[in-house]
Amino acid sequence: MIKILTQIAFITLLIVSCQQAPKNPSRDQLMAGQIKSEFLRSWNAYKTYAWGHDVLLPVSKGHMDWYEHSLGISPIDAYSTMKVMGLEQEAEEVQRYVIDSLDFDKDQFVKTFEVNIRVLGGLVAMYQFTGDKKVLEKAEDFGKRLLPAYNTGTGIPAYWVNLKTGQTRGDTVNMAEGGSSLIEMGMLSRFTGNPIYLEKAKKASLAIYDRRSAIGLIGESINVQTGRWTDSISHIGCCIDSYYEYLYKGWLLFQDEELKNAWDQSIVSIQKYIADEVDSNLWYSQVDMNTGTRIKQVVTLYDAYFPAVLAISGDLESAARYQDSWNSLWLKYGLEPMVYDYGKKEILHPAYNLNPEIIESAYYLYHFTGEEKYKEMASQYFHDIMAYCRTDVAFANIKDVRTKEQKDHMETFFLAETMKYLYLVFADPEGINPDACVFSTEAHPFWK
């Protein structure tokens, strides 16, 4: 019954899109219109049921906050998608909300990595789009509140920082948490003229790189005070992913040769030790950072970002092969499972949380190759998300890709990333493409 209702809703949406679209609209225009309409529908649900809070609960029509006091994470995260889609009225409303209603002087501990990519990244992108100095003041105020996290023995930021007191806690972080602030902090330095933010972020990333093993690999987590690895497992996926992503993207944005060298050296070791061929498919495994010995043939759906990074760095052959591996997994289940053993061909964790990574990679590959198959992939992903994740007001996570049972949660990155990358595959907004700008790990675009 749910599937039938979803199909009816999709058909209705298609009719509405056709009525609003230009005469004789192209297939791409229709798809872009549908995606934009679904984003707007979800945003209006957030406004109706969760305004002033961090997250919409799309099944119960409720809301939740990440911490005791809301940081306005959903609207800040969604803002750049509104600008990309030309939703100016909605974007202006968020801008006014940020200026008039948000106060970050809260005595609460926040996760340094998570608020950096969502809140600081969203605010810096908002300033880039608007030039509003009041927005930049909010961004710098937030950036200053994150700086104490970097006062560690290594310069790698602590896991938690208190926005009011500057106290920190959490001496063990993974590499994504420790090395993924180059874009947000770097752009804050560019816009404020204060170099300290980029300096702190670069020091953190290079502190990780400088502790690589003799064969050029890093571990998954480290003690930020001592610099000692707390494990020896190495891979390119969840918990390490955006560290590698930001080495290359940091080079693209800031033309820093040290970052470029760190990427160039790292990718050689990745391809030598971590790349794995199984049944003619390319995967990236988990290995021992010191020996390169393969430990697990396990991936997470977050790993599907890597074809995008391979593509922008110029390795289109590896990017295409790895994307094909992920696409086959999506087609097998209709959505991606959270954790998968590609050696045993077994699901280890069956959830799908509206993730964007496979869509992001399809977008980059379509942009760089022009091959229609990547557009077809994105179309398939959108239709499956519509079929299984759509609720009567927005979209929901999936508990199990085998049963398609929904979970009462909609990630903020669904509005920031998933819908943005879907839209970009079929639309062509001026100046929003990998040739002109660099997308953060939260898909906030920053012009080169």
C-alpha positions in Angstrom: 0.0 0.0 0.0 2.8 2.4 0.9 4.6 1.7 -2.3 1.4 2.4 -4.3 0.8 5.7 -2.5 4.5 6.6 -3.2 4.1 5.9 -6.9 0.9 7.9 -7.0 2.7 10.8 -5.3 5.5 10.6 -7.8 3.2 10.6 -10.8 1.3 13.6 -9.3 4.7 15.4 -8.9 5.6 14.6 -12.4 2.4 16.1 -13.7 2.9 19.3 -11.6 6.5 19.5 -12.9 5.3 19.2 -16.4 2.7 22.0 -15.9 5.3 24.3 -14.4 8.1 23.5 -16.8 8.8 25.3 -20.1 7.1 24.1 -23.3 8.6 20.9 -24.5 10.9 20.6 -21.5 13.8 18.2 -21.7 14.1 15.1 -19.6 16.8 16.8 -17.6 14.6 19.8 -16.9 11.8 17.5 -15.7 14.2 15.6 -13.4 15.7 18.8 -12.0 12.2 20.1 -11.4 11.1 17.0 -9.5 14.2 17.0 -7.3 13.8 20.7 -6.6 10.1 20.1 -5.7 11.0 17.3 -3.3 13.7 19.4 -1.7 11.2 22.2 -1.2 8.6 19.8 0.2 11.1 18.5 2.7 12.2 22.0 3.7 8.6 23.1 4.2 8.1 20.0 6.5 11.1 21.1 8.5 9.7 24.6 8.8 6.3 23.2 9.9 7.4 20.6 12.4 11.0 21.4 13.4 11.7 25.1 13.0 14.2 26.3 15.6 15.6 22.8 16.0 18.4 20.8 14.4 16.7 17.9 12.9 13.2 16.9 11.5 11.7 13.6 12.4 9.9 12.8 9.2 7.6 9.9 10.3 6.3 11.2 13.7 6.5 14.8 12.4 8.6 15.9 15.4 12.0 17.3 15.9 15.2 16.8 17.9 18.4 18.7 18.7 21.9 17.5 18.6 22.8 19.1 21.9 20.9 20.8 24.8 20.6 24.0 22.7 19.9 24.0 19.0 22.5 25.3 16.6 20.1 25.6 13.7 22.0 22.8 11.9 19.4 21.9 9.3 18.7 25.4 7.9 22.4 26.3 7.9 23.3 23.0 6.2 20.5 23.4 3.6 21.2 27.0 2.7 23.7 26.4 -0.1 21.4 23.9 -1.7 18.7 26.6 -1.8 21.1 29.0 -3.5 22.1 26.4 -6.0 18.4 25.6 -6.8 17.5 29.3 -7.1 15.2 29.2 -4.0 15.9 32.8 -3.1 13.0 33.4 -0.8 13.8 30.4 1.3 17.5 31.3 1.4 16.8 34.8 2.6 14.6 33.5 5.4 17.5 31.3 6.6 19.9 34.2 6.3 17.6 36.4 8.5 17.3 33.6 11.0 21.0 33.2 11.3 21.6 36.9 11.8 18.6 37.6 14.1 18.1 34.5 16.1 21.3 32.4 16.4 23.5 32.8 19.4 26.5 30.4 19.7 27.5 31.6 23.2 26.2 28.3 24.7 27.7 26.4 27.6 27.6 23.1 25.8 30.2 20.6 24.4 29.8 20.0 20.6 31.6 17.6 18.3 34.3 19.6 16.7 34.3 17.8 13.3 30.5 17.7 12.9 29.8 21.3 13.6 32.8 22.4 11.5 31.6 20.8 8.3 27.9 21.7 8.9 27.7 24.9 10.9 31.0 26.7 10.1 31.0 25.4 6.5 27.4 26.5 6.0 28.0 30.0 7.4 31.1 30.6 5.4 29.2 29.5 2.2 26.4 31.8 3.2 28.8 34.7 3.4 30.3 33.8 0.0 26.9 33.8 -1.6 25.7 37.1 0.0 28.7 39.2 1.0 26.7 40.0 4.2 29.2 41.1 6.9 26.8 40.2 9.6 26.9 36.6 8.4 30.7 36.7 8.3 30.6 38.0 11.9 28.6 34.9 12.9 30.9 32.6 11.0 34.0 34.1 12.6 32.4 34.0 16.1 31.8 30.3 15.6 35.2 29.7 14.2 36.8 31.4 17.2 34.8 29.1 19.4 36.3 26.0 17.7 40.0 27.2 17.9 40.6 25.9 21.5 40.0 22.4 20.1 43.3 22.7 18.2 45.3 23.4 21.4 46.5 19.8 21.7 49.9 18.2 21.8 49.8 17.5 18.1 47.6 20.3 16.8 45.0 17.7 15.8 41.7 18.9 17.2 40.1 17.3 20.3 36.8 15.5 19.8 34.7 17.9 21.9 34.9 21.6 22.5 32.7 23.8 24.7 31.4 26.7 22.7 31.3 29.0 25.8 34.3 28.1 27.9 36.7 26.6 25.3 37.2 23.5 27.4 38.0 20.4 25.4 37.7 16.7 26.0 38.1 13.5 23.9 41.8 12.9 23.2 41.2 10.0 20.7 39.8 11.0 17.3 39.6 9.3 13.9 41.3 10.8 10.9 38.2 12.2 9.3 37.5 14.1 12.6 41.1 15.2 12.9 41.9 16.2 9.4 38.8 17.6 7.8 38.8 21.4 8.4 41.0 22.8 5.7 38.1 24.0 3.5 35.9 25.6 6.2 38.7 27.1 8.3 40.7 28.0 5.2 37.8 29.9 3.6 37.2 31.7 6.9 40.8 32.8 6.8 40.4 34.0 3.2 37.3 36.0 3.9 38.4 37.5 7.3 42.1 38.0 6.3 43.1 36.2 9.6 45.5 33.4 8.7 45.1 31.6 12.0 42.2 29.4 10.9 43.9 28.0 7.9 47.1 27.6 9.8 45.4 25.5 12.5 43.6 23.3 10.0 46.7 22.7 7.9 48.8 21.9 10.9 46.3 19.3 11.9 46.2 17.6 8.5 50.0 17.6 8.1 50.3 16.3 11.7 48.4 13.2 10.5 50.4 12.9 7.3 53.8 13.2 9.2 52.8 10.2 11.3 52.3 7.9 8.4 53.9 4.5 8.4 57.1 3.5 6.5 54.9 2.4 3.6 52.9 5.6 3.6 49.7 4.6 5.3 47.9 6.1 8.2 45.8 4.4 11.0 42.1 5.1 11.7 42.5 6.8 15.1 45.1 8.7 17.1 45.7 10.3 20.5 45.7 14.0 19.8 47.9 14.7 22.8 50.7 12.2 22.3 50.4 11.6 18.6 50.4 7.8 19.1 48.2 5.7 16.9 45.4 3.9 18.8 45.0 1.4 16.1 46.9 0.2 13.0 44.0 -0.3 10.6 44.2 1.7 7.3 41.7 2.3 4.6 40.0 5.1 2.6 36.5 4.9 4.0 34.4 6.0 7.0 36.5 7.5 9.8 39.4 8.3 7.4 37.6 9.4 4.2 37.5 13.2 4.3 41.1 13.5 5.5 42.2 12.3 2.1 39.4 14.3 0.4 40.6 17.5 2.0 44.3 17.0 1.1 43.5 17.2 -2.6 40.6 19.7 -2.3 42.8 21.9 0.0 45.3 22.0 -2.8 42.7 22.9 -5.3 41.4 25.8 -3.2 44.6 27.2 -1.8 47.3 25.9 -4.2 49.4 24.7 -1.2 52.2 22.5 -2.5 52.6 20.7 0.9 49.0 19.5 0.7 49.5 18.5 -2.9 52.6 16.5 -2.0 50.8 14.8 0.9 48.0 13.7 -1.5 50.5 12.6 -4.2 52.4 10.4 -1.8 49.3 9.0 -0.1 47.5 8.0 -3.3 50.5 5.9 -4.4 50.4 3.9 -1.1 46.6 3.6 -1.3 46.7 2.1 -4.8 49.6 -0.2 -3.9 48.3 -1.6 -0.7 44.6 -0.9 -0.2 43.1 -1.4 -3.7 41.6 -4.8 -4.1 40.4 -6.8 -7.1 37.5 -9.3 -6.5 35.7 -10.9 -9.4 37.0 -8.3 -11.7 35.6 -5.5 -9.5 37.7 -2.8 -7.9 37.2 -2.3 -4.2 39.3 -0.7 -1.4 40.0 -2.9 1.6 41.2 -2.5 5.1 44.9 -3.3 5.7 47.5 -3.0 8.4 49.1 0.4 8.1 52.6 -0.9 8.8 52.7 -4.0 6.7 50.0 -3.6 4.1 48.6 -7.0 5.1 44.9 -7.2 4.2 42.7 -7.4 7.3 39.1 -7.1 6.1 37.3 -6.9 2.8 34.7 -4.6 4.3 33.4 -1.2 3.1 30.8 1.3 4.3 28.5 3.3 2.1 30.6 6.4 3.1 33.4 4.8 1.1 31.5 5.6 -2.1 32.9 9.1 -2.0 36.2 7.9 -3.3 35.3 7.7 -7.1 34.6 11.5 -6.8 38.0 12.2 -5.4 39.7 9.9 -7.9 37.9 11.7 -10.7 38.8 15.3 -9.6 42.4 14.2 -9.2 42.5 12.9 -12.7 42.3 9.1 -12.3 39.1 8.6 -14.2 39.8 4.9 -14.9 39.9 3.9 -11.2 37.0 6.3 -10.5 34.9 4.6 -13.1 35.7 1.1 -12.0 35.1 1.8 -8.3 31.8 3.5 -9.1 30.7 0.5 -11.1 31.3 -1.7 -8.0 29.2 0.6 -5.8 26.5 0.8 -8.5 26.2 -3.0 -8.7 25.7 -3.1 -4.9 23.0 -0.4 -5.1 21.2 -2.3 -7.8 21.4 -5.6 -5.8 19.4 -4.1 -2.9 17.6 -1.1 -4.3 19.6 1.0 -1.8 23.1 0.7 -0.3 23.7 -1.1 3.0 25.7 0.8 5.6 28.4 -1.9 6.0 29.1 -4.7 3.4 31.7 -7.5 3.2 32.4 -7.6 -0.5 34.6 -10.7 -0.1 31.8 -12.8 1.5 29.1 -10.8 -0.3 27.3 -10.3 3.0 25.6 -7.3 4.6 27.1 -6.5 8.0 24.9 -3.5 8.8 21.7 -3.0 6.7 20.8 0.6 7.3 20.7 3.3 4.6 20.7 6.9 6.0 19.9 8.9 2.9 23.6 9.1 2.1 24.9 11.1 -0.8 28.3 9.6 -1.6 27.4 7.3 -4.5 25.4 10.2 -6.0 28.2 12.6 -5.5 30.6 10.3 -7.4 28.1 9.8 -10.2 27.9 13.6 -10.5 31.6 14.1 -10.8 32.0 11.2 -13.3 29.2 12.6 -15.5 30.8 16.0 -15.3 34.3 14.8 -16.3 33.3 12.1 -18.8 29.9 13.3 -20.2 28.9 9.6 -20.3 25.2 9.2 -20.1 25.4 6.1 -17.9 26.2 8.2 -14.9 23.1 10.3 -15.4 21.2 7.1 -15.6 22.7 6.0 -12.3 21.6 9.2 -10.6 18.1 8.8 -12.0 18.0 5.3 -10.6 19.1 6.5 -7.2 16.5 9.2 -7.1 13.7 6.9 -8.1 14.7 4.3 -5.5 14.9 7.0 -2.8 11.5 8.2 -3.9 10.1 4.7 -3.7 11.5 3.6 -0.4 12.5 6.7 1.7 9.7 9.2 0.9 7.2 9.9 3.7 4.1 12.0 3.5 6.1 15.1 4.5 9.8 14.5 3.7 12.2 11.5 3.6 13.4 9.0 6.2 16.4 6.8 6.9 15.9 3.1 6.2 16.5 0.6 9.0 17.2 -2.4 6.6 17.7 -2.2 2.8 16.3 -5.7 2.5 12.9 -4.9 4.1 12.9 -1.1 3.3 11.5 -0.4 6.8 11.7 3.3 7.6 13.4 5.0 10.6 12.1 8.3 12.0 15.1 10.4 11.2 16.2 12.6 8.3 19.9 13.5 8.2 20.8 17.2 7.7 23.2 16.1 4.9 20.1 14.9 2.9 19.2 18.5 2.3 22.9 19.7 2.1 24.3 17.0 -0.1 22.0 14.3 -1.4 19.4 16.6 -3.0 22.1 19.0 -4.2 24.1 16.4 -6.0 21.0 14.9 -7.5 19.9 18.3 -8.7 23.4 19.1 -10.2 23.4 16.0 -12.3 20.4 17.2 -14.2 20.5 21.0 -13.9 23.3 23.3 -15.0 23.4 26.3 -12.6 25.9 28.9 -13.8 29.3 28.7 -12.1 28.4 25.7 -9.9 30.6 22.9 -11.2 33.9 21.2 -10.3 35.7 23.4 -12.8 34.7 26.6 -11.0 34.4 25.6 -7.4 35.4 23.0 -4.8 32.7 21.3 -2.8 33.3 20.6 0.9 32.6 17.2 2.3 29.2 18.6 3.2 28.7 19.8 -0.4 29.0 23.5 0.3 30.5 25.0 -2.9 33.5 27.4 -2.6 34.8 29.2 -5.7 38.5 28.6 -6.6 
